[in-house]
Amino acid sequence: MELDLPCPRASPDTPSTRYAIADVHYWDNELNQLPLHYRGWVLQERLLAPRVLHFCPNQLVWECAEMDAAEAYPDGLPAIPASKGKTRFKSLDPLTDGKRQRYSGARDADSRFFAHELWRNIVGTYTKSALTNPGDKLVALSGIAKRMRTIIADEYAVGMWRRYLASELLWRVSDHAQRGFLPNNRPARYRAPSFSWTSVDGSISPGRLEDYSTVCSIEDIKIDYATEDTTGLINGGYLIIKSTLKRLQLRCTDKPGTYLLTINGRDIGHGMRTCLDVCEPSFDAENEAQRLFAAPIQGPLDSHPSWTVPSLGGLILQHRTDGVFSRLGVWSTDQAEEIDFIQAPHGNEVSLPCLVYSSQEHMHTIKIV
């Protein structure tokens, strides 16, 4: 819609100015939030088809690699709605859409990450959708993964990619899931190793892609595929990672999704943020058996000029047996005192469960399944 409006402070002889009025959520309201697009299999069909004509409640809507259009905007979306929401979904162009997504909510636009940013957008959209059969989680994404493998030029790793796998490990469930409004869960039947977001049903925020700030190293990853398709079903898998383990205790609070942490015997304040993959009512048994650990993965980020607040983030792990762990969630802090304490060596490190301990590096090599 366009209107000619006079300037209230101008003289009567001043000509009016033409203004364009647009709904910034137009594309989400007309297309993205339709019930059909909350079905997991539909995303693959929508993304891989060269052109899609949507029969929406109010009008026909068009998507292709070159343009998003509608009956209201037959020549393409105007600038304002085109810059908001999940538009240009089918473009998959790293230099335009990957760059735009990197800028959105980010503090840098490193071109190395543009192609991977496209995948982060896909994962965020896909995990908001539902599947009738939870076992289809990997299969319903398989076609997209094959297409993206040619664009990203990287090794696919159960919903993530090998090149920046360390930072991708810090995926987290949505805030609504953390607070118990839309709780996530892990299916009763095995589907994926716990370090992958594909092991969880529910909305996911993918890990922020970085490579300059990791404080761990990925030593190896092994996946037992059910078939020759390396983007499909798997029978099992594990990750070998080198990090610095810290003994951890988790205590639930009266506020859903909020936990108090003790690391190496020290109570950590509210500067420590935790996000569990699946909310639990109590960790008393795990605390008593000393099976919980924190493993720093990324940070502090003050080494990069575009980051103004140092932060440190890592995994919450549960020890299973003989240096083998499973993931429970993630943690992060931007408090300098807490960062210094967590990063400092502690006398009990040599006795913590792991596959190999390096006294020179103060690091533990562990397996995550």
DRENDO-1510 file (C-alpha; in Angstrom, 1 decimal, always signed):
<recs>
REC; n; res; u; v; w
REC; 1; MET; +0.0; +0.0; +0.0 .
REC; 2; GLU; +1.2; +3.5; -0.8 .
REC; 3; LEU; -0.1; +6.8; +0.7 .
REC; 4; ASP; +0.6; +10.4; +0.0 .
REC; 5; LEU; +0.9; +12.2; +3.4 .
REC; 6; PRO; +1.7; +15.8; +4.2 .
REC; 7; CYS; +4.5; +16.7; +6.5 .
REC; 8; PRO; +2.9; +18.0; +9.7 .
REC; 9; ARG; +5.6; +20.7; +10.2 .
REC; 10; ALA; +5.8; +21.9; +6.6 .
REC; 11; SER; +4.1; +24.9; +5.1 .
REC; 12; PRO; +0.8; +24.4; +3.3 .
REC; 13; ASP; +2.6; +24.8; +0.0 .
REC; 14; THR; +5.0; +21.9; +0.6 .
REC; 15; PRO; +4.0; +18.9; -1.5 .
REC; 16; SER; +3.0; +15.7; +0.2 .
REC; 17; THR; +5.4; +12.8; +0.5 .
REC; 18; ARG; +4.6; +9.3; -0.8 .
REC; 19; TYR; +5.1; +6.5; +1.8 .
REC; 20; ALA; +5.0; +2.7; +1.3 .
REC; 21; ILE; +3.3; +0.7; +4.0 .
REC; 22; ALA; +4.2; -3.0; +4.3 .
REC; 23; ASP; +3.7; -5.8; +6.8 .
REC; 24; VAL; +7.1; -6.8; +8.0 .
REC; 25; HIS; +5.8; -10.2; +8.9 .
REC; 26; TYR; +4.0; -10.7; +5.6 .
REC; 27; TRP; +5.9; -13.8; +4.4 .
REC; 28; ASP; +5.6; -15.5; +7.7 .
REC; 29; ASN; +1.9; -14.8; +8.0 .
REC; 30; GLU; +1.1; -15.7; +4.4 .
REC; 31; LEU; +3.3; -18.8; +4.0 .
REC; 32; ASN; +5.8; -19.9; +6.7 .
REC; 33; GLN; +3.3; -20.3; +9.5 .
REC; 34; LEU; +0.8; -22.4; +7.7 .
REC; 35; PRO; +0.1; -25.8; +9.3 .
REC; 36; LEU; +1.5; -27.7; +6.3 .
REC; 37; HIS; +5.0; -26.1; +6.9 .
REC; 38; TYR; +5.2; -27.6; +10.4 .
REC; 39; ARG; +5.4; -31.1; +8.9 .
REC; 40; GLY; +8.9; -32.4; +8.7 .
REC; 41; TRP; +8.8; -34.1; +5.3 .
REC; 42; VAL; +7.3; -31.0; +3.6 .
REC; 43; LEU; +10.5; -29.0; +4.2 .
REC; 44; GLN; +12.5; -31.4; +2.0 .
REC; 45; GLU; +9.9; -31.3; -0.7 .
REC; 46; ARG; +9.7; -27.5; -0.6 .
REC; 47; LEU; +13.4; -26.9; -0.6 .
REC; 48; LEU; +14.5; -29.4; -3.3 .
REC; 49; ALA; +11.8; -28.6; -5.8 .
REC; 50; PRO; +13.1; -26.1; -8.4 .
REC; 51; ARG; +9.8; -24.1; -8.2 .
REC; 52; VAL; +6.9; -24.2; -5.8 .
REC; 53; LEU; +3.4; -22.7; -6.2 .
REC; 54; HIS; +1.6; -22.5; -2.8 .
REC; 55; PHE; -2.2; -22.4; -2.7 .
REC; 56; CYS; -2.5; -20.3; +0.5 .
REC; 57; PRO; -5.7; -19.2; +2.2 .
REC; 58; ASN; -5.6; -15.6; +0.8 .
REC; 59; GLN; -3.7; -15.9; -2.4 .
REC; 60; LEU; -1.2; -17.9; -4.5 .
REC; 61; VAL; +2.4; -17.6; -3.5 .
REC; 62; TRP; +5.5; -18.4; -5.6 .
REC; 63; GLU; +8.9; -19.6; -4.6 .
REC; 64; CYS; +12.0; -20.3; -6.7 .
REC; 65; ALA; +15.7; -19.8; -6.5 .
REC; 66; GLU; +15.4; -16.3; -8.1 .
REC; 67; MET; +12.3; -14.8; -6.5 .
REC; 68; ASP; +9.7; -14.9; -3.8 .
REC; 69; ALA; +6.4; -13.5; -5.1 .
REC; 70; ALA; +2.7; -13.4; -4.4 .
REC; 71; GLU; -0.5; -12.2; -6.1 .
REC; 72; ALA; -0.1; -9.0; -4.0 .
REC; 73; TYR; +3.5; -8.7; -5.1 .
REC; 74; PRO; +3.7; -10.3; -8.6 .
REC; 75; ASP; +7.1; -8.7; -9.3 .
REC; 76; GLY; +8.7; -9.9; -6.0 .
REC; 77; LEU; +8.6; -8.9; -2.4 .
REC; 78; PRO; +9.4; -5.3; -1.6 .
REC; 79; ALA; +12.4; -4.5; +0.5 .
REC; 80; ILE; +10.9; -4.4; +3.9 .
REC; 81; PRO; +9.1; -7.8; +4.1 .
REC; 82; ALA; +11.9; -9.3; +2.0 .
REC; 83; SER; +14.4; -8.5; +4.7 .
REC; 84; LYS; +12.3; -10.0; +7.5 .
REC; 85; GLY; +11.4; -13.5; +8.4 .
REC; 86; LYS; +12.4; -16.7; +6.5 .
REC; 87; THR; +12.4; -15.2; +2.9 .
REC; 88; ARG; +14.6; -16.3; +0.0 .
REC; 89; PHE; +14.5; -19.8; +1.5 .
REC; 90; LYS; +15.1; -21.6; -1.7 .
REC; 91; SER; +18.1; -19.5; -2.9 .
REC; 92; LEU; +20.8; -21.5; -1.1 .
REC; 93; ASP; +23.4; -19.0; -2.4 .
REC; 94; PRO; +26.2; -18.6; +0.2 .
REC; 95; LEU; +27.4; -15.2; -1.1 .
REC; 96; THR; +24.0; -13.6; -0.8 .
REC; 97; ASP; +21.7; -15.5; +1.5 .
REC; 98; GLY; +24.5; -17.1; +3.6 .
REC; 99; LYS; +26.0; -13.7; +4.1 .
REC; 100; ARG; +22.6; -12.1; +5.0 .
REC; 101; GLN; +22.0; -14.8; +7.6 .
REC; 102; ARG; +25.5; -14.4; +9.0 .
REC; 103; TYR; +24.9; -10.7; +9.5 .
REC; 104; SER; +21.5; -11.2; +11.0 .
REC; 105; GLY; +22.1; -11.3; +14.8 .
REC; 106; ALA; +25.8; -11.7; +14.3 .
REC; 107; ARG; +28.8; -9.5; +15.0 .
REC; 108; ASP; +30.9; -10.5; +12.0 .
REC; 109; ALA; +30.4; -11.7; +8.4 .
REC; 110; ASP; +33.3; -14.0; +7.9 .
REC; 111; SER; +32.8; -15.4; +4.4 .
REC; 112; ARG; +34.2; -18.8; +5.4 .
REC; 113; PHE; +31.0; -19.5; +7.3 .
REC; 114; PHE; +28.4; -18.3; +4.7 .
REC; 115; ALA; +27.6; -21.8; +3.2 .
REC; 116; HIS; +27.3; -23.3; +6.7 .
REC; 117; GLU; +25.0; -20.5; +7.7 .
REC; 118; LEU; +22.5; -21.8; +5.2 .
REC; 119; TRP; +22.5; -25.1; +7.0 .
REC; 120; ARG; +21.9; -23.4; +10.4 .
REC; 121; ASN; +18.8; -21.8; +8.9 .
REC; 122; ILE; +17.6; -25.1; +7.6 .
REC; 123; VAL; +18.1; -26.9; +10.9 .
REC; 124; GLY; +16.3; -24.1; +12.8 .
REC; 125; THR; +13.3; -24.4; +10.5 .
REC; 126; TYR; +13.3; -28.2; +10.3 .
REC; 127; THR; +13.4; -28.8; +14.1 .
REC; 128; LYS; +10.3; -26.6; +14.6 .
REC; 129; SER; +8.4; -29.1; +12.4 .
REC; 130; ALA; +6.9; -32.5; +13.5 .
REC; 131; LEU; +7.2; -36.0; +12.3 .
REC; 132; THR; +4.6; -38.7; +12.7 .
REC; 133; ASN; +7.4; -41.3; +13.0 .
REC; 134; PRO; +10.3; -40.0; +15.1 .
REC; 135; GLY; +12.6; -42.5; +13.4 .
REC; 136; ASP; +12.4; -40.5; +10.2 .
REC; 137; LYS; +14.4; -37.6; +11.7 .
REC; 138; LEU; +17.5; -38.3; +9.7 .
REC; 139; VAL; +15.8; -39.7; +6.6 .
REC; 140; ALA; +13.5; -36.7; +6.2 .
REC; 141; LEU; +16.6; -34.5; +6.0 .
REC; 142; SER; +18.7; -36.8; +3.9 .
REC; 143; GLY; +17.9; -35.2; +0.5 .
REC; 144; ILE; +18.6; -31.7; +1.8 .
REC; 145; ALA; +21.9; -32.9; +3.3 .
REC; 146; LYS; +23.0; -34.4; +0.0 .
REC; 147; ARG; +22.2; -31.1; -1.8 .
REC; 148; MET; +24.0; -29.0; +0.9 .
REC; 149; ARG; +27.0; -31.3; +0.8 .
REC; 150; THR; +27.7; -30.1; -2.7 .
REC; 151; ILE; +27.4; -26.4; -1.6 .
REC; 152; ILE; +29.2; -26.7; +1.7 .
REC; 153; ALA; +31.9; -29.0; +0.4 .
REC; 154; ASP; +32.3; -30.6; +3.8 .
REC; 155; GLU; +31.8; -34.0; +5.5 .
REC; 156; TYR; +28.3; -34.6; +6.8 .
REC; 157; ALA; +28.2; -35.8; +10.5 .
REC; 158; VAL; +24.7; -36.7; +11.7 .
REC; 159; GLY; +23.1; -33.4; +11.2 .
REC; 160; MET; +26.3; -31.3; +11.5 .
REC; 161; TRP; +29.5; -30.8; +9.5 .
REC; 162; ARG; +33.0; -31.8; +10.2 .
REC; 163; ARG; +34.9; -28.6; +9.5 .
REC; 164; TYR; +33.4; -26.6; +12.4 .
REC; 165; LEU; +32.1; -29.5; +14.4 .
REC; 166; ALA; +33.5; -28.2; +17.7 .
REC; 167; SER; +31.4; -25.1; +17.7 .
REC; 168; GLU; +28.4; -27.0; +16.3 .
REC; 169; LEU; +28.4; -29.2; +19.4 .
REC; 170; LEU; +27.0; -26.2; +21.3 .
REC; 171; TRP; +23.5; -26.5; +19.9 .
REC; 172; ARG; +20.8; -25.9; +22.4 .
REC; 173; VAL; +17.1; -26.5; +22.8 .
REC; 174; SER; +14.7; -23.6; +22.5 .
REC; 175; ASP; +13.9; -21.5; +25.5 .
REC; 176; HIS; +10.3; -22.7; +25.5 .
REC; 177; ALA; +11.5; -26.3; +25.7 .
REC; 178; GLN; +14.0; -25.4; +28.5 .
REC; 179; ARG; +11.2; -23.8; +30.6 .
REC; 180; GLY; +8.9; -26.8; +30.1 .
REC; 181; PHE; +6.3; -25.1; +27.9 .
REC; 182; LEU; +7.2; -27.3; +24.9 .
REC; 183; PRO; +9.4; -29.9; +26.4 .
REC; 184; ASN; +11.9; -31.8; +24.3 .
REC; 185; ASN; +12.6; -35.5; +24.6 .
REC; 186; ARG; +14.9; -38.2; +23.3 .
REC; 187; PRO; +13.0; -41.1; +21.6 .
REC; 188; ALA; +12.9; -44.4; +23.4 .
REC; 189; ARG; +14.4; -46.1; +20.3 .
REC; 190; TYR; +18.0; -45.2; +19.5 .
REC; 191; ARG; +18.3; -42.7; +16.6 .
REC; 192; ALA; +21.6; -40.8; +16.9 .
REC; 193; PRO; +24.5; -40.2; +19.4 .
REC; 194; SER; +23.7; -37.7; +22.1 .
REC; 195; PHE; +26.2; -35.1; +20.8 .
REC; 196; SER; +24.0; -34.6; +17.8 .
REC; 197; TRP; +20.9; -32.5; +17.8 .
REC; 198; THR; +19.2; -35.2; +15.8 .
REC; 199; SER; +19.1; -37.3; +19.0 .
REC; 200; VAL; +16.4; -34.9; +20.4 .
REC; 201; ASP; +12.8; -34.2; +19.3 .
REC; 202; GLY; +12.0; -30.5; +19.5 .
REC; 203; SER; +13.0; -27.0; +18.4 .
REC; 204; ILE; +16.8; -26.5; +18.3 .
REC; 205; SER; +19.1; -23.4; +18.0 .
REC; 206; PRO; +22.2; -24.6; +16.2 .
REC; 207; GLY; +25.7; -23.8; +17.5 .
REC; 208; ARG; +27.3; -20.5; +16.6 .
REC; 209; LEU; +29.9; -21.2; +13.9 .
REC; 210; GLU; +33.5; -20.2; +15.0 .
REC; 211; ASP; +36.9; -21.7; +14.7 .
REC; 212; TYR; +39.2; -19.1; +16.4 .
REC; 213; SER; +38.0; -19.6; +19.9 .
REC; 214; THR; +37.7; -23.4; +20.5 .
REC; 215; VAL; +39.4; -24.7; +23.6 .
REC; 216; CYS; +39.0; -28.3; +22.7 .
REC; 217; SER; +40.0; -30.5; +19.8 .
REC; 218; ILE; +37.9; -33.1; +17.8 .
REC; 219; GLU; +40.2; -36.2; +17.7 .
REC; 220; ASP; +37.9; -38.5; +15.8 .
REC; 221; ILE; +34.3; -39.3; +14.8 .
REC; 222; LYS; +32.9; -42.7; +13.9 .
REC; 223; ILE; +29.4; -43.4; +12.6 .
REC; 224; ASP; +28.0; -46.8; +12.0 .
REC; 225; TYR; +25.6; -46.3; +9.1 .
REC; 226; ALA; +22.6; -48.6; +8.6 .
REC; 227; THR; +23.1; -48.5; +4.8 .
REC; 228; GLU; +25.6; -47.1; +2.4 .
REC; 229; ASP; +23.8; -43.7; +2.6 .
REC; 230; THR; +25.9; -41.5; +4.9 .
REC; 231; THR; +23.1; -39.1; +5.3 .
REC; 232; GLY; +20.5; -41.6; +6.4 .
REC; 233; LEU; +19.8; -44.0; +9.3 .
REC; 234; ILE; +22.6; -45.0; +11.7 .
REC; 235; ASN; +23.1; -47.9; +14.1 .
REC; 236; GLY; +25.5; -46.0; +16.4 .
REC; 237; GLY; +28.4; -43.6; +16.6 .
REC; 238; TYR; +30.8; -41.8; +18.9 .
REC; 239; LEU; +33.0; -38.7; +19.1 .
REC; 240; ILE; +36.5; -38.6; +20.5 .
REC; 241; ILE; +37.2; -35.2; +21.9 .
REC; 242; LYS; +40.0; -33.6; +24.0 .
REC; 243; SER; +38.9; -31.0; +26.6 .
REC; 244; THR; +39.4; -30.2; +30.2 .
REC; 245; LEU; +36.9; -32.0; +32.5 .
REC; 246; LYS; +35.5; -30.3; +35.6 .
REC; 247; ARG; +33.5; -32.1; +38.2 .
REC; 248; LEU; +29.9; -30.8; +38.2 .
REC; 249; GLN; +26.8; -30.8; +40.3 .
REC; 250; LEU; +23.3; -29.7; +39.1 .
REC; 251; ARG; +20.6; -28.6; +41.5 .
REC; 252; CYS; +17.0; -27.8; +40.3 .
REC; 253; THR; +15.3; -24.6; +41.4 .
REC; 254; ASP; +11.7; -23.7; +41.9 .
REC; 255; LYS; +11.8; -22.0; +38.5 .
REC; 256; PRO; +11.3; -24.4; +35.6 .
REC; 257; GLY; +14.4; -24.8; +33.4 .
REC; 258; THR; +16.7; -23.0; +35.9 .
REC; 259; TYR; +19.5; -24.9; +37.6 .
REC; 260; LEU; +22.3; -24.0; +40.1 .
REC; 261; LEU; +25.7; -25.4; +39.4 .
REC; 262; THR; +28.7; -26.4; +41.5 .
REC; 263; ILE; +32.0; -26.8; +39.6 .
REC; 264; ASN; +34.9; -28.4; +41.4 .
REC; 265; GLY; +33.2; -27.8; +44.7 .
REC; 266; ARG; +32.5; -24.1; +44.1 .
REC; 267; ASP; +29.0; -22.7; +43.7 .
REC; 268; ILE; +28.7; -20.8; +40.5 .
REC; 269; GLY; +26.5; -17.7; +40.5 .
REC; 270; HIS; +23.6; -16.7; +38.2 .
REC; 271; GLY; +26.1; -15.6; +35.5 .
REC; 272; MET; +26.3; -19.3; +34.5 .
REC; 273; ARG; +23.5; -20.2; +32.0 .
REC; 274; THR; +22.5; -23.8; +31.5 .
REC; 275; CYS; +20.3; -25.4; +28.9 .
REC; 276; LEU; +19.5; -29.1; +29.2 .
REC; 277; ASP; +18.5; -31.2; +26.2 .
REC; 278; VAL; +15.7; -32.8; +28.3 .
REC; 279; CYS; +14.5; -31.2; +31.5 .
REC; 280; GLU; +14.8; -33.5; +34.5 .
REC; 281; PRO; +13.1; -33.1; +37.9 .
REC; 282; SER; +16.2; -34.1; +39.9 .
REC; 283; PHE; +19.9; -34.9; +39.6 .
REC; 284; ASP; +20.3; -36.1; +43.2 .
REC; 285; ALA; +21.4; -39.6; +42.1 .
REC; 286; GLU; +23.9; -38.3; +39.6 .
REC; 287; ASN; +25.3; -35.8; +42.0 .
REC; 288; GLU; +25.7; -38.5; +44.7 .
REC; 289; ALA; +27.5; -40.8; +42.3 .
REC; 290; GLN; +29.7; -37.9; +41.0 .
REC; 291; ARG; +28.7; -38.7; +37.4 .
REC; 292; LEU; +28.3; -35.2; +36.1 .
REC; 293; PHE; +31.0; -33.1; +34.4 .
REC; 294; ALA; +31.5; -29.8; +32.5 .
REC; 295; ALA; +33.7; -29.8; +29.4 .
REC; 296; PRO; +34.7; -26.3; +28.0 .
REC; 297; ILE; +34.3; -26.2; +24.2 .
REC; 298; GLN; +34.5; -22.6; +23.1 .
REC; 299; GLY; +35.9; -19.3; +24.4 .
REC; 300; PRO; +36.8; -17.0; +25.9 .
REC; 301; LEU; +35.8; -14.9; +22.9 .
REC; 302; ASP; +37.6; -11.7; +23.8 .
REC; 303; SER; +40.4; -12.7; +21.4 .
REC; 304; HIS; +38.2; -11.6; +18.5 .
REC; 305; PRO; +37.8; -7.8; +18.0 .
REC; 306; SER; +34.1; -8.1; +17.1 .
REC; 307; TRP; +33.2; -9.6; +20.4 .
REC; 308; THR; +32.9; -7.1; +23.3 .
REC; 309; VAL; +32.0; -9.4; +26.1 .
REC; 310; PRO; +34.3; -12.5; +26.9 .
REC; 311; SER; +32.4; -15.7; +27.3 .
REC; 312; LEU; +33.0; -19.4; +27.8 .
REC; 313; GLY; +30.7; -22.3; +26.8 .
REC; 314; GLY; +30.8; -26.0; +27.0 .
REC; 315; LEU; +28.9; -29.3; +27.4 .
REC; 316; ILE; +27.2; -30.9; +30.4 .
REC; 317; LEU; +28.2; -34.5; +30.3 .
REC; 318; GLN; +27.2; -37.7; +32.3 .
REC; 319; HIS; +29.8; -40.3; +32.8 .
REC; 320; ARG; +28.7; -43.8; +31.8 .
REC; 321; THR; +31.7; -46.1; +32.0 .
REC; 322; ASP; +35.5; -46.1; +31.4 .
REC; 323; GLY; +35.8; -42.6; +29.9 .
REC; 324; VAL; +32.6; -42.9; +27.9 .
REC; 325; PHE; +30.1; -40.0; +28.3 .
REC; 326; SER; +26.7; -38.9; +27.0 .
REC; 327; ARG; +25.6; -35.3; +26.6 .
REC; 328; LEU; +22.9; -33.7; +28.8 .
REC; 329; GLY; +23.1; -30.1; +27.7 .
REC; 330; VAL; +25.2; -27.0; +27.4 .
REC; 331; TRP; +26.4; -24.2; +29.7 .
REC; 332; SER; +27.9; -20.8; +29.2 .
REC; 333; THR; +29.1; -17.8; +31.3 .
REC; 334; ASP; +30.3; -14.2; +30.6 .
REC; 335; GLN; +31.5; -13.6; +34.1 .
REC; 336; ALA; +35.3; -13.0; +34.1 .
REC; 337; GLU; +35.8; -14.5; +37.6 .
REC; 338; GLU; +33.9; -17.7; +36.7 .
REC; 339; ILE; +35.8; -18.0; +33.4 .
REC; 340; ASP; +39.2; -17.7; +35.2 .
REC; 341; PHE; +38.1; -20.3; +37.8 .
REC; 342; ILE; +36.8; -22.8; +35.2 .
REC; 343; GLN; +39.9; -22.5; +33.0 .
REC; 344; ALA; +42.4; -22.8; +35.9 .
REC; 345; PRO; +44.0; -26.2; +36.5 .
REC; 346; HIS; +42.7; -28.1; +39.6 .
REC; 347; GLY; +44.5; -30.7; +41.6 .
REC; 348; ASN; +41.9; -33.5; +41.0 .
REC; 349; GLU; +42.1; -33.5; +37.2 .
REC; 350; VAL; +44.4; -36.5; +37.0 .
REC; 351; SER; +41.8; -38.7; +38.8 .
REC; 352; LEU; +38.8; -37.8; +36.6 .
REC; 353; PRO; +37.5; -40.6; +34.3 .
REC; 354; CYS; +38.8; -40.4; +30.7 .
REC; 355; LEU; +40.5; -42.4; +28.0 .
REC; 356; VAL; +43.8; -40.5; +28.3 .
REC; 357; TYR; +44.9; -37.6; +30.5 .
REC; 358; SER; +47.6; -35.2; +29.4 .
REC; 359; SER; +49.3; -33.7; +32.5 .
REC; 360; GLN; +51.2; -31.2; +30.2 .
REC; 361; GLU; +48.1; -29.8; +28.6 .
REC; 362; HIS; +45.8; -30.5; +31.6 .
REC; 363; MET; +43.3; -32.1; +29.1 .
REC; 364; HIS; +41.2; -35.2; +29.1 .
REC; 365; THR; +40.5; -37.3; +26.0 .
REC; 366; ILE; +37.0; -38.8; +26.2 .
REC; 367; LYS; +34.4; -40.6; +24.1 .
REC; 368; ILE; +30.9; -39.1; +23.7 .
REC; 369; VAL; +28.1; -41.5; +22.5 .
</recs>
